Amino acid sequence: MFDAEVLMAPLIIFMVIVAPLWLILHYRSKKQVSQGLSEHEHRQLIELASKAEKMADRVETLEALLDRESPQWRRKL
């Protein structure tokens, strides 16, 4: 029913254009992942970790204040 010629054109286009681009982009992304974090990303990670620690301290302080002012606040949640 189907002619082989009908499938040959899309297959050739795929093999000549799409497949090489796909392989190049795939291995480029693999290389970037294997290299680890860049210096900028490392700095951002350290900054975010510092902010997270500060926020954790603030939450702890707020919970301590609430425990003193309203000991039943945890049960209301």
N, C-alpha and C positions, 0 to 999 in steps of 0.2 A: 504494500500500500504506500509506504513512505519511500521516497527516493533517498538514497544515500547522499545525494547532492544537497538536499534540503538541510540536512544536519551538518554537512561539511563546513559551510560558511560560518555559522555560529561557533563551531568547534575550533576552526582555525583562528577566528578573531579572539576567542578565549585563550587559546594557547600562545598566541603571539603578543597580546596586549595585557589581558587581565592576569594570567598566571605569573608572569615575571614581576609585575607590580606587586602582586599579592605576596610573593616570596620575599622580595626586597623589603617591603614594609614589615613583614612578619619577623625577619631576622634582625632588622634595625631595632624593633621594639624589644626583642629578646636581648640584644646587646645592651640597651639602655637599662633594662631591669637588672642584668647581671653586674653592671657597674656600680649599683648602689645609689645612695643619695648624693645629689650634688651639694656643693658647699652652701648654696642658698637654701636648699631644702633642709639641710642639716641645721642651719641657723633657725629656720622657721620651726622645726620640730622642737628644738631647745626652748624657744620662746613660748610655744604653745604649752609645753610641759610646765614651764614656770608659771604661766597664767593659770593652768589647771591646779597647781599646788596652792596658789594664792586663793583661788575660788574655794577649794576644799577647806582651807583654813577659815575663810569667811563663813562658810556654811556651818562649820563646827562651832564657831563663836556665836552665830545666830541661834543655833540649837541650844547652846548652853544658856543664853539669855532667855529664850523661851521656856526652858526647863525651870529656871528660877522664877520667872514672872507668872507663868501659867503651866503648872506641872501636868495638867490634863490635855495639853494641846495635841499630843501624839494619838490619843484615843479618839479625837474628833476627826481625824483623817479617815 
